[in-house]
């Protein structure tokens, strides 16, 4: 998962931190305009959630990350937080928000059980 997010960060860097997620941008601009669009965007986010939840569940089963939270809830948290970080990245034209997100998420909720430094 970290590698995947690092790849996306690399693409953002290549675009000088000014192009984010098309679906996230579209959601911000249109979700209040049309119930049909809102439902379709919701379905897209749910589709995105599935592979993340599966990856998280597998990591939990292997004991690689804590099983305290439900994999679907963690996937929702990951996607919502990442989309927020992308929004900040675009505003700031900087990788700081993406780096901060990855640093915090992989040192907390996606860390190995009992390895969190407080």
Secondary structure, DSSP 8 states (H G I E B T S, - for coil): -HHHHHHHHHHHHHTTT----HHHHHHHHHTTT-HHHHHHHHHHHHHHHHHHHHHHHHHHHTTSS--SS-HHHHHHHHHHHHHHHHHHHHHHTSSHHHHHHHHHHHHTTTS-TT----
